[in-house]
Amino acid sequence: MSTLQVRIRNATVMLPSGPARCTVGIRDGRILLDPPDTLHAEREIDATGLTLMPGVIDAHLHFRDPGFPHKEDLFTGPLAAVTGGVTSFFEMPNTAPATISQARLAEKLAIAARKSLANYGFYLGATSDAAGAPGNLPDLAALRRSPGIKIFIGSSTGDLLVDDQAALEQIFAETSAPICAHCEDEATILANREALVSINSVADHSRIRDVKAAVRSTWRTLELAIRSRHRFHLLHVSTAAEAVLLARFFLTGALVSREVAEALATTPASEHLRELEAIPFGGALAFARDPATAADDPRHLLSAEACPHHFLLSTDDYARLGTLVQMNPPVKSADDARAIWAGLKAGALQMGATDHAPHTPKEKAAAYPASPSGMPAVAHLLGLFTERALADGLPFHEVVRWLCDRPARIWGIAGKGRIEEGFDADLVLLDPEAPHRLSEGFRYHCGTNPWEGIPMRGAIEAVFVNGNQVSDGRPADIEAALQLPRGREITFLEPRPSPWAPGSES
């Protein structure tokens, strides 16, 4: 193609180095920086007063397809995603049937190719057999066309729960793809449940799946990843103690002992908050800015994420939202929530994701513990992060780092996460300071929206996926959306580079 599809002029452009004024062209679905004026464009956009950022990557969500179309599918979920500026996603394996083999992964990729407006990728789930041994190790070892392996270490049922230490050791030792995990200690959860005289309130959820359950499983898995020299990503950090554990690791390169981790689990979250707030902004990632850092530094192996519900909501919100805020791992205290945000600022947690997990109002209305865990959030990810960051006085470029650049580097995604010459033209044009355009009446396909009334910023004007505009930031007309171009399967750099290579953090 000798002409541009689109030329965007006069925007503040979020380049990897920071905000800049330049012209961005789209040609053959890819980014062209400062294209010559002599190059004709089919569409010219004057973006004066607006900001152009890379498309958001939500690397942790559940779109319920196949198996639960009444909750959501791979058309309605990505439609909500692009409405909120999420142009790429990775979906978890606990669908029906579960994504636990290369054949089922191929089936899900084919469904997404037909339905999804956003770019897509799918994790392969680890399983265990009746004896607790790995149930699908050959598929995990031969994994391709996927961001990596998902292990449910707690918070699952059936063969997707992998809790046996020998099984975990074998998976980490005999596979090479990146691993991510939901970490809650199953034995602690069971003991906490048995210790309660009665269970009649959703607030009991946070007592059953408590800080100790999270810290014990997180320490155990981090220790295994470091010892195995295996690339590992910790999903949805929910406690101040975990944030401090991670901060100390990234600051020193050494994991605290099991005994220290146990002590952290019983230390008041307010004390952890003070420790995290004392770390300079991004200080836990100073090693990634040091060209002298050794290539075999164990910090290159690990990364962690924060979800909006864990830094914006707390156990105080059960009274207002009830089971709508029931999640695994559950929300914790208000000090824990403040500590998750402080850990993100410190660099102990490096990226954001939603753990978007929709259920219908009828399902959520069941009396606890029959109510399911999970809440939708994918359309709100950018708006919630933007509001929280700007209210805290942080530059918008940090939001771009947490939601675009870092997910791409952590998962080794090819051609995404940055506005860079030749990268895919996944772009969001918005006014970060203006109120978000999702109306108070917005509902996800499942019929709920637990974020009503919570402020958001970032009025989206246009969302591009591979150079094609797929949204204007407002709830879409379904019939019109069905005619839009589909997203593409996400590809990965091989071998996967370290996200924390020296000089990777500006």
Helices and strands as residue ranges (DSSP letters): E 6-9, E 12-15, E 18-21, E 24-27, E 30-33, E 44-46, E 51-54, E 56-61, H 76-83, E 86-91, H 102-115, E 119-122, E 124-125, H 137-141, E 149-153, G 158-160, H 165-174, E 179-183, H 186-195, H 204-208, H 211-228, E 232-234, H 240-252, H 258-266, H 269-277, G 283-289, G 298-301, E 302-306, H 308-312, G 315-317, H 318-321, G 322-325, H 334-346, E 351-352, H 361-364, G 378-380, H 381-391, H 396-400, I 401-405, H 406-411, E 427-435, E 457-465, E 468-471, H 478-482
